[in-house]
Amino acid sequence: MRATKNKAPNPTELIDWLNDEGLVELDWDFPEEGDLIAAGLDSMAVMQLVVAVEDFFGVELTPDNLTRTNLESPRKLAALIASKMS
């Protein structure tokens, strides 16, 4: 299953999308609650993520959104994107 442009992703779709965008390399079976920071989502990738999320999903992530809590797992990041889309 792949993420759809301008539609909120589920955590599994988000994992695939993160890999497709080259933001972080995650195994195909990376858990929805897996630690994205430990998996390699560093500060440079976060800055690229902001641009990619705006381009693909049509939402703006503000500096206040870029917390460890919001970026800690695919499930939390997908929820953040979904909340910005509603």
Backbone torsions as a table, in degrees:
resi	resn	phi	psi	omega
1	MET	NA	134.3	-178.7
2	ARG	-116.2	151.7	176.4
3	ALA	-64.6	146.4	178.6
4	THR	-107.7	134.4	-178.3
5	LYS	-57.0	135.2	177.5
6	ASN	63.4	21.5	175.9
7	LYS	-128.0	136.2	-178.7
8	ALA	-59.6	130.7	-178.7
9	PRO	-85.5	152.8	167.3
10	ASN	-86.3	168.4	-176.2
11	PRO	-57.6	-37.9	179.8
12	THR	-66.9	-43.4	176.4
13	GLU	-62.1	-37.8	-179.9
14	LEU	-65.6	-39.4	176.6
15	ILE	-58.3	-48.6	178.5
16	ASP	-61.0	-42.4	-178.7
17	TRP	-64.4	-44.1	177.9
18	LEU	-57.7	-41.5	177.0
19	ASN	-66.3	-46.1	-179.0
20	ASP	-60.1	-37.6	-179.4
21	GLU	-78.2	-11.7	-179.2
22	GLY	73.0	22.1	-178.5
23	LEU	-78.6	-31.5	177.8
24	VAL	-161.5	144.4	179.3
25	GLU	-96.0	111.8	-179.0
26	LEU	-115.5	142.4	175.5
27	ASP	-64.3	154.1	-179.2
28	TRP	-59.1	-25.9	-178.9
29	ASP	-105.0	24.1	178.2
30	PHE	-58.1	130.8	-176.7
31	PRO	-71.4	149.0	179.5
32	GLU	-61.6	-24.7	177.9
33	GLU	-101.4	10.3	-179.1
34	GLY	-64.9	154.0	-177.2
35	ASP	-82.6	105.4	-179.1
36	LEU	-66.6	-35.4	-179.9
37	ILE	-65.1	-46.9	178.6
38	ALA	-64.8	-27.3	-179.4
39	ALA	-81.2	-4.7	175.2
40	GLY	119.7	7.0	177.0
41	LEU	-76.5	89.9	-177.5
42	ASP	-94.2	-176.9	-174.9
43	SER	-62.2	-36.7	177.8
44	MET	-65.7	-43.0	178.6
45	ALA	-64.5	-35.1	178.6
46	VAL	-64.5	-40.9	178.4
47	MET	-64.6	-39.3	176.3
48	GLN	-67.4	-36.2	178.7
49	LEU	-59.9	-43.2	-179.6
50	VAL	-56.4	-47.5	-179.5
51	VAL	-66.9	-45.0	-177.3
52	ALA	-65.1	-39.6	178.8
53	VAL	-64.2	-42.5	179.1
54	GLU	-64.5	-43.8	-179.7
55	ASP	-65.4	-44.8	-172.1
56	PHE	-87.1	-45.9	-174.4
57	PHE	-98.2	-11.6	176.6
58	GLY	75.5	24.4	178.2
59	VAL	-125.8	152.2	179.7
60	GLU	-100.8	126.4	172.5
61	LEU	-95.7	121.6	-179.5
62	THR	-89.8	165.0	177.0
63	PRO	-54.7	-34.8	178.3
64	ASP	-64.6	-25.0	179.6
65	ASN	-79.1	-19.7	-171.3
66	LEU	-88.3	56.4	179.3
67	THR	-95.6	160.1	176.6
68	ARG	-56.6	-40.4	-179.3
69	THR	-61.5	-45.7	-178.5
70	ASN	-70.9	-25.9	-175.6
71	LEU	-104.5	5.1	-171.3
72	GLU	-73.9	-23.2	-178.5
73	SER	-151.8	159.6	175.4
74	PRO	-57.5	-36.4	-179.8
75	ARG	-63.5	-45.1	-179.2
76	LYS	-68.7	-41.3	179.4
77	LEU	-66.4	-40.9	177.2
78	ALA	-62.6	-39.7	178.5
79	ALA	-65.1	-40.0	177.8
80	LEU	-61.6	-47.7	179.5
81	ILE	-60.7	-45.2	179.5
82	ALA	-60.9	-40.2	-179.1
83	SER	-66.9	-33.2	178.6
84	LYS	-74.3	-21.9	-178.7
85	MET	-86.4	-15.6	-177.1
86	SER	-91.6	NA	NA
